[in-house]
Amino acid sequence: MKVLIIGLDGATWEVLDDFLLDRYMPNLKKLKDRGCSGVLESTEPPITPPAWTTCITGCLPQTHGITGFREYSFKNNTIGIGNASSCLVPNMWEELSAQGFSVASINVPWTYPCRKIQGITITGHGSPDVFTFPEEFKRKLMDEIPDYDIAANCKMPENGTFSQFQEKIDLVERSFEQRFEAAKLVNKEIECDIMMVQFQDLDKLGHFMWPYMDKNLRDNYSSHRDRIFQMFANLDSVIGKLLEMADSKDLFVAVVSDHGMGPRKVDVKPNWLLHKWGYLKFRNPLQRSIRRSRRNLQSLFQHKKTRVSVEHKMPINWPRSKAVMLYTEINGFVFLNVKGRQPGGCVEPGKEYEDIITDLCKRFSEASSPLNGMPLFAHVARPAELYGVDQIDNERFGDLILVPQPYHFLKSKASKKGVCAKLLQTDFLKGTHMPGGMYILSGPNTKTAVKKQTQIVNIAPTIYAVLGAKLPTYMDGKVLTDAFLQEISIKYQNGNSQCAEGISEKQQFSDDEEALIAKHLADLGYLD
C-alpha cells in the first residue's frame, strides 16, 4: 500500500488537543509529530456531503454540484434527499482506477450509488444500507462481520443515565473495530495502492455529546470525560492496527476531517423574519386544517413520501409567498418563487427579482444576534458572489445564501410564533458544525512538526501527486508542495478526464430508502 487516508468525521483540534494526544493517542501523536498538520478549512457549507465530495474529487461545490443532503426541483417544486449520482465530476477512485491504480473506499460518505472502479467500495453515510462494489463483496463482508453498519446509534435519550451513556460509547467503539475488520478483509481481497477508511461516529458524538469532548467544557463532566478519553484511546489503537496492516516503510498517511465542531448556542429561524417582512405567507386556519388532515390520511394509508412538494412540507401559502428558506445545510438556502420557473410563481423575473434580493441582503445583514449583539449572519450573498463565479445553478444553490455566525444553528421551520433567534439557556449544549477541521500528512518525504492551515479541496491533488498520478484539469485544488522536504512531481492529464465510465446517470432513492435516511438526519437535527 502506498497511501492510507483516515477520515475522522467532524474531528477538530478543539477536541484532539495536546493533552489527549500525549496521554491517550500515541499513534496519532506520532503521525502529527512526524508530519505536517493544521486546521483544514471545510467547504461552503461545512457539512458532510459537499465536504467529503470535495475531499475525494479535489473540486469545490460549485464544480462538483453537491451542496448538502437535500435537493430542490424547480419543475416539480419538491424537496428530496440527494446522493452521489448528482455529482458532476468523477471521484478519485474512478480517476485513479482509469490510470491503473488499485483503490479501496471504506465507509466514505456520499459514495452511494457505487461507481465501477478497479478495487472495492463499501458505502458510507448517505447510503440507505450497506452497499458494495463489486456487489458480491457484500456477502463476504456480512459473513465476516455480521453486525457491520455505517455508524453506531449514539443518540442519547433525554436525561439519560451514565449507564446508558456507556452503552452508547461501547457501540461507538465496536463501530471503530468494524472499520478495521472491513479494511483487513479488503486488504486480503485485493492489493491496494490506496485505501481510505472513514470513521463517521465522531460527528454524531459531537452533535449529541459535545460538552464531554470539548477541551474547554469536558472537565465539568469528569466521569463522562474519562470514558470519552478511553474511547479515543481505543480509536487510536484501531489507527495503529491500520498502520500495521498497511506495512510499508514508504507509506504516506493522510488523516483528514470534513469539518470541525463547536457548541450550538443560538437557534435561528430565518423564515420567521421572512414572514415578518411580508415575503412569506401562511395558510389561513381552514387551509392548515385541510393540510393536516391530508397528511394524516397519507400517513395511514400510504408509504411516507419524503420527496414532497413545498406546499405539503411547509404550512405556507406558496402562491402568495415571494421568498422562503426551503432548507438548511448549516447555511440557509433562500429561494424566490419566480414566475415561469416554479409552479405558482409570483415574483416577476428582472426588476422585481433584483429588488427583492437587494432588500433581503440588506435586511438579513442588519439582523442582530441575542448572543453578542453582532450581526446574526457572517455572510448574506447571492450564490455566485459567495462562490466567486459569474454563473451558478440556482436550483442547487438557491437565490440567496445565509451563512450563520459561529455557534449559531439555522432552522427551516416556518412559524409565526416565538422569536427569530433564541439563545439556548442550558448547561448542556449540543454541537454544531464549524468550518475548521483538522489534517495530518505524514510520510518519508513530509516535513516534520510543521503547522500550516490549508483547505480540504487540496487533499485530493496532493494524494494524486504522492501516487505519481496525473491530475484532472477540472480540479479546483492545488498540491500542497510546501508540505514536502523534496520537490514533488506534478503531472496533469491531457484534455478531458481519463475516467472511462464518465458521470453516472442520476438515481433517486425509493420512498422507503429516503425515509430511512431522513429519520437519521432528523435525529441529528438536520431536518425539522
VMD Tcl script that draws the C-alpha trace (Angstrom):
set ca {
  {0.00 0.00 0.00}
  {1.31 3.42 -0.96}
  {-1.32 5.73 0.57}
  {-3.66 5.36 3.55}
  {-6.31 8.04 4.15}
  {-8.02 8.05 7.56}
  {-11.22 10.09 7.65}
  {-12.38 11.36 11.05}
  {-15.79 12.96 10.52}
  {-16.21 16.19 12.47}
  {-12.77 15.96 14.13}
  {-11.21 19.19 15.36}
  {-8.13 20.23 17.30}
  {-10.55 21.67 19.89}
  {-11.07 18.04 20.90}
  {-7.84 16.39 19.71}
  {-5.65 18.68 21.79}
  {-2.10 18.02 23.00}
  {-3.32 16.59 26.33}
  {-5.47 13.97 24.60}
  {-2.79 13.06 22.07}
  {0.02 12.91 24.66}
  {-1.83 10.63 27.08}
  {-4.28 8.62 25.01}
  {-3.42 8.69 21.30}
  {0.26 7.81 20.74}
  {-0.25 6.68 17.14}
  {-1.98 9.90 16.08}
  {0.59 11.94 18.00}
  {3.45 10.16 16.21}
  {1.88 10.92 12.83}
  {1.45 14.56 13.82}
  {4.99 14.91 15.17}
  {6.47 13.31 12.06}
  {4.41 15.23 9.55}
  {2.67 18.42 8.51}
  {-0.59 19.29 10.27}
  {-3.01 22.09 10.95}
  {-6.52 23.39 10.53}
  {-8.29 22.08 7.43}
  {-10.83 24.60 6.14}
  {-14.03 22.90 5.01}
  {-16.34 23.72 2.13}
  {-19.14 26.26 1.96}
  {-21.30 24.94 3.54}
  {-19.23 22.92 6.06}
  {-21.34 19.78 6.01}
  {-20.74 16.12 5.20}
  {-21.94 15.68 1.57}
  {-20.13 18.62 -0.09}
  {-17.08 18.38 2.17}
  {-16.29 14.69 1.66}
  {-17.16 15.03 -2.04}
  {-14.61 17.85 -2.23}
  {-12.07 15.69 -0.39}
  {-12.34 12.85 -2.94}
  {-12.70 14.98 -6.09}
  {-10.45 17.99 -5.50}
  {-13.37 20.19 -6.58}
  {-15.36 22.85 -4.76}
  {-19.17 22.59 -4.51}
  {-19.68 24.99 -7.41}
  {-17.78 22.48 -9.57}
  {-18.98 19.10 -8.25}
  {-22.54 20.34 -7.61}
  {-23.18 18.81 -4.17}
  {-24.38 21.38 -1.62}
  {-25.86 19.20 1.11}
  {-28.21 16.37 1.90}
  {-31.19 17.82 0.09}
  {-32.11 18.73 -3.46}
  {-34.83 21.04 -4.74}
  {-36.62 20.77 -8.09}
  {-37.89 23.96 -9.74}
  {-40.04 21.96 -12.14}
  {-41.92 19.93 -9.51}
  {-41.43 22.30 -6.55}
  {-40.29 19.31 -4.47}
  {-37.56 18.74 -1.90}
  {-35.84 15.37 -1.53}
  {-32.61 13.80 -0.36}
  {-29.81 13.50 -2.89}
  {-26.94 11.08 -3.37}
  {-23.62 10.74 -5.19}
  {-25.27 10.35 -8.60}
  {-25.81 14.15 -8.52}
  {-22.04 14.71 -8.52}
  {-20.95 16.42 -11.76}
  {-17.36 15.07 -11.81}
  {-15.73 11.65 -11.32}
  {-14.34 10.90 -7.88}
  {-10.77 9.98 -7.02}
  {-11.48 6.25 -7.05}
  {-12.76 6.38 -10.63}
  {-9.96 8.60 -11.89}
  {-7.19 6.56 -10.24}
  {-8.76 3.32 -11.45}
  {-8.67 4.65 -15.01}
  {-4.95 5.30 -14.53}
  {-4.30 1.72 -13.42}
  {-4.24 2.10 -9.63}
  {-5.97 -0.34 -7.30}
  {-8.23 1.51 -4.86}
  {-10.39 0.87 -1.79}
  {-13.01 3.17 -0.26}
  {-14.43 2.10 3.10}
  {-17.36 3.95 4.71}
  {-16.72 7.21 2.85}
  {-19.92 9.33 2.82}
  {-21.73 10.18 -0.38}
  {-20.36 7.22 -2.36}
  {-23.80 5.66 -2.97}
  {-24.72 4.56 -5.57}
  {-21.41 2.77 -6.10}
  {-19.47 3.52 -9.25}
  {-17.42 0.98 -11.17}
  {-13.78 1.07 -10.05}
  {-10.65 -1.05 -10.05}
  {-10.99 -2.11 -6.45}
  {-13.61 -2.23 -3.70}
  {-16.14 0.27 -2.34}
  {-18.13 -0.07 0.88}
  {-20.61 2.79 1.06}
  {-20.87 5.23 3.98}
  {-23.17 7.93 5.34}
  {-25.90 8.88 2.88}
  {-26.43 5.27 1.83}
  {-29.78 3.65 2.80}
  {-27.96 0.44 3.69}
  {-24.50 -1.06 3.31}
  {-23.76 -1.44 -0.41}
  {-20.56 -2.57 -2.06}
  {-18.77 -2.68 -5.36}
  {-18.47 -5.34 -6.58}
  {-21.98 -6.27 -5.38}
  {-20.92 -9.80 -4.48}
  {-18.37 -8.47 -1.97}
  {-21.23 -7.58 0.40}
  {-21.85 -11.25 1.13}
  {-18.21 -11.71 2.16}
  {-18.38 -8.56 4.28}
  {-21.52 -9.59 6.14}
  {-20.35 -13.20 6.56}
  {-17.12 -11.93 8.12}
  {-18.68 -9.03 10.11}
  {-22.39 -9.85 10.68}
  {-23.01 -6.70 12.74}
  {-21.33 -4.36 10.25}
  {-23.06 -0.98 9.96}
  {-22.21 2.51 8.69}
  {-22.22 4.11 12.15}
  {-23.36 3.41 15.69}
  {-26.64 4.69 17.10}
  {-25.29 7.01 19.76}
  {-28.29 9.29 20.25}
  {-28.87 9.62 23.98}
  {-32.38 9.76 25.50}
  {-33.14 12.98 27.34}
  {-31.91 12.79 30.94}
  {-30.10 9.57 30.05}
  {-28.18 7.73 32.76}
  {-24.43 7.20 32.89}
  {-25.05 3.52 32.21}
  {-26.91 4.42 29.01}
  {-24.07 6.73 28.05}
  {-21.57 3.91 28.50}
  {-23.69 1.60 26.34}
  {-23.62 4.18 23.54}
  {-19.84 4.55 23.78}
  {-19.48 0.76 23.70}
  {-21.41 0.80 20.39}
  {-19.12 3.51 19.02}
  {-16.03 1.51 19.94}
  {-17.49 -1.52 18.19}
  {-18.05 0.69 15.15}
  {-14.34 1.61 15.20}
  {-13.44 -2.08 15.23}
  {-15.84 -2.79 12.34}
  {-13.96 -0.29 10.22}
  {-10.64 -2.07 10.84}
  {-12.16 -5.52 10.28}
  {-13.57 -4.32 6.95}
  {-10.20 -2.82 5.96}
  {-8.44 -6.07 6.86}
  {-10.91 -8.05 4.75}
  {-10.46 -5.72 1.78}
  {-6.69 -5.89 2.16}
  {-6.86 -9.70 1.96}
  {-9.10 -9.49 -1.09}
  {-7.03 -7.06 -3.21}
  {-3.58 -5.49 -3.15}
  {-4.35 -1.77 -2.79}
  {-2.29 1.17 -3.94}
  {-4.53 3.48 -1.92}
  {-7.13 2.86 0.78}
  {-9.42 5.29 2.58}
  {-11.14 4.33 5.84}
  {-13.68 6.77 7.28}
  {-14.97 6.90 10.88}
  {-18.41 8.55 11.00}
  {-19.12 8.31 14.71}
  {-17.11 11.33 15.92}
  {-19.56 13.62 14.13}
  {-22.56 12.01 15.83}
  {-20.84 12.23 19.21}
  {-20.13 15.90 18.55}
  {-23.81 16.56 17.92}
  {-25.11 14.64 20.94}
  {-22.27 14.78 23.50}
  {-20.26 17.90 22.74}
  {-19.64 19.04 26.37}
  {-17.97 15.71 27.19}
  {-15.49 16.22 24.31}
  {-14.74 19.96 24.17}
  {-11.43 20.71 25.89}
  {-12.99 23.84 27.44}
  {-16.03 22.02 28.89}
  {-15.14 18.38 29.49}
  {-13.65 18.85 32.98}
  {-17.16 19.70 34.21}
  {-18.16 16.10 33.47}
  {-15.22 14.09 34.78}
  {-16.79 10.61 34.63}
  {-18.10 11.09 31.09}
  {-14.84 12.78 30.07}
  {-12.74 9.87 31.26}
  {-14.89 7.38 29.36}
  {-14.56 9.55 26.23}
  {-10.77 9.61 26.74}
  {-10.77 5.82 26.82}
  {-12.87 5.76 23.65}
  {-10.28 7.92 21.89}
  {-7.56 5.58 23.14}
  {-9.44 2.70 21.50}
  {-9.79 4.71 18.27}
  {-6.04 5.31 18.35}
  {-5.48 1.58 18.80}
  {-7.55 0.97 15.64}
  {-5.47 3.59 13.80}
  {-2.35 1.75 14.95}
  {-3.71 -1.53 13.58}
  {-4.46 0.14 10.23}
  {-0.89 1.43 10.06}
  {0.47 -2.01 10.91}
  {-1.76 -3.61 8.28}
  {-0.51 -1.21 5.60}
  {3.03 -2.49 6.38}
  {5.09 -0.17 4.18}
  {8.11 1.89 5.17}
  {7.27 4.34 2.37}
  {3.61 4.67 3.38}
  {2.06 8.13 3.04}
  {-0.72 8.75 5.59}
  {-3.33 11.49 5.44}
  {-5.65 12.00 8.42}
  {-8.46 14.39 7.50}
  {-11.80 15.63 8.79}
  {-14.58 17.14 6.72}
  {-15.37 19.99 9.15}
  {-14.94 20.99 12.77}
  {-17.46 21.17 15.60}
  {-18.41 23.70 18.24}
  {-21.16 24.41 20.79}
  {-24.64 25.27 19.47}
  {-25.57 28.39 21.43}
  {-28.26 30.10 19.33}
  {-31.11 28.70 17.21}
  {-32.13 30.96 14.32}
  {-35.37 30.89 12.27}
  {-34.89 32.96 9.08}
  {-38.41 32.10 7.90}
  {-39.76 33.93 10.95}
  {-38.02 37.04 9.60}
  {-39.30 36.46 6.06}
  {-42.85 36.31 7.41}
  {-42.32 39.46 9.49}
  {-41.06 41.31 6.41}
  {-44.07 40.19 4.35}
  {-42.27 37.82 1.96}
  {-43.58 34.55 3.41}
  {-47.33 34.00 3.76}
  {-49.04 31.32 5.85}
  {-52.22 29.47 5.02}
  {-55.37 30.52 6.80}
  {-56.64 28.26 9.63}
  {-59.02 26.32 7.37}
  {-56.31 25.66 4.77}
  {-53.91 24.50 7.51}
  {-56.54 22.16 8.93}
  {-57.14 20.63 5.49}
  {-53.37 20.19 5.02}
  {-53.03 18.40 8.38}
  {-55.93 16.09 7.52}
  {-54.41 15.17 4.17}
  {-51.03 14.43 5.77}
  {-52.65 12.30 8.46}
  {-54.59 10.30 5.88}
  {-51.45 9.79 3.83}
  {-49.56 8.50 6.86}
  {-52.35 5.97 7.50}
  {-52.80 4.59 4.00}
  {-49.56 5.26 2.11}
  {-45.82 4.99 2.48}
  {-44.46 8.26 3.79}
  {-43.09 10.18 0.83}
  {-40.02 12.23 1.68}
  {-39.64 13.81 -1.77}
  {-42.63 16.07 -1.28}
  {-43.84 19.41 -2.56}
  {-43.01 22.57 -0.67}
  {-46.72 23.14 -0.01}
  {-47.00 19.66 1.53}
  {-43.83 20.08 3.60}
  {-44.43 23.57 5.00}
  {-47.59 25.31 6.30}
  {-47.20 28.21 3.89}
  {-49.32 29.74 1.17}
  {-46.86 29.10 -1.66}
  {-48.59 31.06 -4.46}
  {-48.60 34.18 -2.24}
  {-45.08 33.71 -0.80}
  {-42.29 35.54 -2.59}
  {-39.31 34.15 -0.66}
  {-38.81 31.09 1.58}
  {-35.77 29.48 3.15}
  {-36.62 25.96 1.99}
  {-33.90 24.10 3.90}
  {-30.67 24.45 5.81}
  {-27.36 22.68 5.28}
  {-25.63 24.60 8.09}
  {-26.10 27.53 5.69}
  {-29.62 28.63 4.79}
  {-30.83 28.35 1.18}
  {-33.41 31.01 0.32}
  {-35.45 30.58 -2.85}
  {-37.64 33.17 -4.54}
  {-40.92 31.96 -6.05}
  {-40.32 33.07 -9.64}
  {-42.94 33.15 -12.38}
  {-42.19 30.66 -15.14}
  {-39.57 28.88 -13.01}
  {-41.66 27.21 -10.31}
  {-45.35 26.22 -10.22}
  {-47.39 29.03 -8.69}
  {-44.59 31.57 -9.16}
  {-45.47 35.12 -8.10}
  {-42.19 37.06 -8.49}
  {-41.58 38.71 -11.85}
  {-38.13 37.96 -13.29}
  {-35.98 41.02 -13.79}
  {-36.55 44.18 -11.74}
  {-38.85 42.73 -9.05}
  {-36.50 39.76 -8.56}
  {-33.46 42.04 -8.24}
  {-35.25 44.45 -5.90}
  {-36.26 41.61 -3.56}
  {-32.74 40.14 -3.48}
  {-31.27 43.59 -2.71}
  {-33.81 44.20 0.06}
  {-33.28 40.78 1.64}
  {-29.50 41.16 1.57}
  {-29.84 44.44 3.47}
  {-32.41 43.16 5.99}
  {-30.64 39.88 6.80}
  {-27.29 41.69 7.10}
  {-28.77 44.08 9.67}
  {-30.34 41.35 11.85}
  {-28.52 41.02 15.19}
  {-27.73 38.07 17.45}
  {-29.00 37.77 21.04}
  {-25.65 36.18 21.91}
  {-23.48 39.27 21.44}
  {-25.44 41.90 19.52}
  {-23.28 41.30 16.47}
  {-24.76 40.54 13.00}
  {-26.75 37.30 13.02}
  {-25.15 36.14 9.77}
  {-21.48 36.05 8.83}
  {-22.35 36.37 5.13}
  {-25.52 37.15 3.18}
  {-24.93 36.86 -0.53}
  {-26.04 35.59 -3.88}
  {-24.51 32.17 -4.58}
  {-22.39 33.48 -7.45}
  {-20.94 36.16 -5.15}
  {-20.25 33.73 -2.32}
  {-18.51 31.24 -4.58}
  {-16.72 33.81 -6.75}
  {-18.15 32.70 -10.08}
  {-20.14 34.51 -12.76}
  {-22.90 31.92 -13.16}
  {-24.20 29.27 -10.82}
  {-27.00 26.71 -10.84}
  {-29.67 28.35 -8.67}
  {-31.62 25.09 -8.40}
  {-28.68 23.63 -6.47}
  {-27.58 26.78 -4.62}
  {-30.72 28.90 -4.18}
  {-31.18 32.62 -4.87}
  {-29.63 33.78 -1.59}
  {-27.36 32.03 0.90}
  {-27.30 32.78 4.63}
  {-24.06 31.85 6.38}
  {-24.58 31.86 10.17}
  {-22.15 33.25 12.68}
  {-20.16 30.67 14.69}
  {-22.22 28.77 17.28}
  {-25.49 29.68 15.52}
  {-27.75 26.95 14.10}
  {-30.30 27.71 11.38}
  {-33.72 26.04 11.45}
  {-36.01 25.96 8.42}
  {-39.23 25.61 10.42}
  {-41.84 28.13 9.26}
  {-43.70 29.54 12.24}
  {-45.30 32.81 13.36}
  {-44.58 32.02 17.00}
  {-41.52 32.74 19.10}
  {-38.60 34.90 18.03}
  {-36.18 34.87 15.11}
  {-33.20 33.91 17.27}
  {-33.26 32.05 20.57}
  {-30.34 31.95 22.98}
  {-30.21 28.37 24.29}
  {-30.35 28.59 28.09}
  {-28.98 25.19 29.04}
  {-25.97 23.78 30.81}
  {-25.64 21.03 28.21}
  {-25.19 22.40 24.68}
  {-25.31 20.16 21.65}
  {-22.70 20.56 18.96}
  {-22.94 22.11 15.51}
  {-20.60 22.28 12.55}
  {-17.71 24.72 12.28}
  {-15.58 25.37 9.18}
  {-12.25 24.47 10.78}
  {-11.48 20.76 10.64}
  {-8.08 19.09 11.02}
  {-5.48 17.25 8.95}
  {-2.16 15.44 9.25}
  {0.10 14.49 6.32}
  {2.85 12.08 7.28}
  {5.31 10.17 5.14}
  {9.01 9.72 4.35}
  {9.13 12.96 2.32}
  {6.93 15.19 4.51}
  {8.29 17.97 6.67}
  {8.14 17.20 10.38}
  {6.32 19.07 13.14}
  {5.13 21.72 10.68}
  {1.83 23.51 11.30}
  {0.05 25.03 8.33}
  {-3.58 25.88 7.59}
  {-4.99 24.67 4.29}
  {-8.27 23.71 2.58}
  {-9.93 20.34 2.14}
  {-10.02 20.90 -1.64}
  {-6.23 20.49 -1.67}
  {-6.22 16.94 -0.25}
  {-7.07 15.03 -3.47}
  {-4.50 16.82 -5.69}
  {-1.82 16.13 -3.07}
  {-2.75 12.43 -2.99}
  {-2.52 12.25 -6.80}
  {0.96 13.80 -6.71}
  {2.16 11.40 -3.99}
  {0.97 8.44 -6.09}
  {2.55 9.84 -9.24}
  {-0.89 10.02 -10.87}
  {-1.95 12.65 -13.39}
  {-4.22 15.36 -12.02}
  {-7.50 16.05 -13.86}
  {-7.55 19.59 -15.24}
  {-11.02 20.28 -13.77}
  {-9.72 20.17 -10.17}
  {-10.01 23.38 -8.12}
  {-7.46 22.29 -5.51}
  {-3.68 22.57 -5.56}
  {-0.90 20.21 -4.49}
  {0.46 21.09 -1.04}
  {4.04 21.33 -2.30}
  {5.36 23.07 0.82}
  {4.42 20.03 2.95}
  {7.29 18.05 1.41}
  {11.04 18.03 2.00}
  {11.97 17.31 -1.61}
  {10.19 18.71 -4.64}
  {7.26 16.56 -5.67}
  {6.47 15.94 -9.32}
  {3.10 17.21 -10.54}
  {1.64 15.84 -13.77}
  {-1.62 16.79 -15.46}
  {-3.89 14.89 -17.79}
  {-4.03 15.96 -21.41}
  {-7.53 17.24 -22.22}
  {-10.58 15.69 -20.63}
  {-10.81 13.20 -17.78}
  {-9.35 9.74 -18.41}
  {-12.21 8.19 -16.46}
  {-13.77 5.69 -18.84}
  {-17.11 5.42 -17.05}
  {-17.83 9.14 -17.01}
  {-20.62 10.53 -14.87}
  {-23.23 8.09 -13.65}
  {-26.90 8.50 -14.50}
  {-28.99 10.36 -11.92}
  {-30.53 7.90 -9.49}
  {-33.19 8.64 -6.89}
  {-33.90 6.75 -3.71}
  {-37.08 4.75 -3.28}
  {-39.52 6.21 -0.76}
  {-38.54 3.61 1.85}
  {-34.82 4.27 1.35}
  {-35.27 8.02 1.56}
  {-37.39 7.66 4.71}
  {-34.56 5.74 6.43}
  {-32.03 8.45 5.63}
  {-34.49 11.22 6.56}
  {-35.00 9.70 10.01}
  {-31.27 9.60 10.63}
  {-30.86 13.22 9.51}
  {-33.77 14.30 11.70}
  {-32.11 12.64 14.71}
  {-29.02 14.75 14.05}
  {-31.11 17.91 13.81}
  {-30.67 18.47 10.08}
  {-34.38 18.09 9.32}
  {-37.03 19.95 11.30}
}
mol new
graphics top color blue
foreach p $ca { graphics top sphere $p radius 0.5 }
foreach p [lrange $ca 0 end-1] q [lrange $ca 1 end] { graphics top cylinder $p $q radius 0.2 }
display resetview
